[in-house]
Amino acid sequence: MAASLEALRRRLAQGVSPGRGDEDSVRRQWWAALATIQEDFLLPQRPLQGVWLAAPLPALYEPALLQQLQGWVWAPPDLGDLLAAPAPRLPGVAGGAGAAEGAAAGGFARLALDEADGTDPLLLVVTPRVQVALALAGGVQERQLLVRFDPTTLSAALALLDERLQLADPAQGRQLRQALRALGPLQSDEQQAQRFWPLLAERLAAMAPSVTLQPLVHRSASPPEARSGSPASPSSELALLEALTHEVRTPLATIRTLIRSLLRRVDLPELVRQRLQQIDGECSEQIDRFGLIFLAAELQRQPPAADQTLARTDLSQLLRLLEPAWQQQLQRRSLSLELRIAADLPPVLSDPTRLETVLGGLVDRFSRGLPSGSVVSLSLQPAGARLKLRFSASGADLADAEPERDGTDSERVGPVLSWNPGTGSLQLSRQATQRLFHSLGGRLAERAGNDLTVFFPVAPG
C-alpha cells in the first residue's frame, strides 16, 4: 500500500512536543502561516520557480504563485462531481475529476485522497531558496501547527511522497522528480525558521477575530449514510461548503491583507483611509460569516449527546472586549450599540474559544433588517442560576421592520441555512443557531418582535 499522507504528518511531528491547541486556534495559525510563507518568503523571490504539494485542497492562493509554480493536490473523491461541473472549481484546476492531468507551471494535477490520508491540511513547497512543509496534526485539544524547514525532515517527506506517487500514479511521480531535478542545487538557510516564527506572531497579533475553516470531514467515524457518496449526504454537503468557503474566503483574505498594508502608510488622505477601513471591516465580516456557517454545519454532523468541554468564562469581560468591534460593524449599517452590564456578575460555563465567534454571528443576525438609526441594546444581568444576555432594538422606524430571523417568510436551505426571499439574505436557521448556543452551554430564546435572549449557566463557586 502506498505511503499515506497521515504517515507524512507523523514524520513532520517527529521531535516536536505534543500540541495543546484547539481547532479554532490552530486553524487561525494555519491561515497566518500560509500568508507568511507566501508573502514574506515566496513572493519576494525573483525569478520564482518550484513545486508545491497540498491536501485536501489547494493551500496556495497568491495568483503569482499559482501561475509560476507546479502543483499536485490530493483531493477527496467526493469532490469529483463538483470539480467536473462548470462551477464551482477549485483555483488552478484545468480539467475534470477523471485521470489526473500532467502538472505544468501555472496549474496543478489533481490526485485521489485515500481514506487513510486523513483530512488535516498539508502543504510542502520546494524552491531553490525556500523549502518548507506545513501541516496541522494532533487529536482533540492536542492540535498543533507543524512547520519544518530542516533538510532531513523535508528529504524524508519528499521520499514518502515519491513512494506514494510511484505506487499510485507513476507518471506523476516521474513529473515530480523531473521538476525537482530542474530546480538545481537547493539552498538551505537555517535562519529561515528563526525569521518565520516572529513574522507569524506579528501576523496573528494583527488578525481580526475570525472564524476559521473547520476540518473537511469530522474526525469521529461518520455514519454509513454519510459515506454513501449520494449528492444529499452530509459529507457531500460539507465538501461543497468547504470548497465554497475556500473560494470566498481566499480572495477576501488577500484583499484584506493588501488593504492593511496600505493602511500602514502615513500619507493617505483621511477619506481614503476611511474607505479602506470600511472595506477591511466588510471583508472581515464576510470571512466570519462564512466560517460560522461552516461551523454550524460541522456541529450538525455530531451526535446530539456529544460531550462539550465547558470552562469558567467571564462573559462580562468578553462583552466589553468585543464592544468596540461590534460598534464599528453596526456603524457601517448606520446602527448604534448600547451595552449594559450589571455589576459583580459571576462567571458562566461556556466554551470561550468559540463563544466570541458565535456571539458576533448573533449580533450580525439580530441587526440585519433593522432600519438606519436603530439602536441595538445588549444587557447582561442575573436570572437565578443563570445569566441572561438580552438583545433588543429601539428606533422610530421599527414598526415597519424587524430583525431577519428564521420566521414564516424564510425558506429552509439544507439543515443549517435559511433563505429570506424578500431580502435575499442567507443566514443560519433558528435550529442551527440554537444548537450552536447549546454546544456553548447556552439556551437561545426568541420572542415576537425585536427581542432575543440567551441564558448561560453560572459556573459553580
Number of C-alpha atoms within 10 A of each C-alpha: 7 14 18 18 27 17 15 20 23 12 16 22 22 11 7 12 8 14 19 13 17 16 22 19 16 23 22 18 20 25 18 20 24 18 21 19 19 16 13 15 16 22 14 10 13 7 7 15 20 22 24 24 24 24 25 22 23 26 21 22 19 17 12 14 22 19 16 17 22 25 28 25 24 21 20 22 17 21 19 15 13 20 20 16 12 8 8 13 18 16 17 18 18 17 16 17 20 13 12 18 19 17 21 17 17 17 21 28 21 30 23 22 19 15 12 11 19 22 24 20 22 25 22 22 21 22 21 18 18 18 25 21 23 22 23 23 24 20 14 12 12 14 20 25 21 21 21 19 19 16 16 9 18 20 12 14 20 18 14 19 19 21 18 18 20 15 13 16 16 14 14 21 18 14 16 24 12 11 19 17 11 12 15 10 11 15 12 15 14 11 9 16 14 10 12 17 14 11 17 21 14 12 18 16 11 11 13 14 17 19 28 25 25 19 20 23 20 16 12 8 10 14 11 9 12 16 14 14 15 13 12 12 14 24 25 23 18 20 19 18 18 21 21 16 19 21 16 14 22 18 15 19 18 14 14 21 17 12 16 14 9 14 17 10 9 9 9 12 8 10 9 11 18 13 11 17 17 16 16 21 18 16 19 21 20 16 21 23 24 21 24 26 23 24 23 22 23 19 17 17 18 14 8 11 7 9 9 12 12 15 16 16 19 16 23 19 13 13 19 13 12 14 17 11 15 16 15 17 22 20 15 13 16 14 19 20 20 13 13 16 17 10 10 9 16 17 21 25 21 26 19 17 15 19 20 18 20 21 15 23 22 16 17 19 19 21 25 18 17 24 21 17 16 20 20 22 16 20 16 22 18 18 13 9 13 19 21 19 21 19 21 18 22 15 14 11 13 18 11 8 12 19 19 22 22 20 13 7 12 21 15 16 13 12 16 22 21 23 21 18 11 8 11 9 13 18 27 26 24 19 16 21 23 19 20 23 22 18 21 22 21 25 18 19 13 15 8 8 13 21 16 18 18 20 23 24 18 21 17 10 6
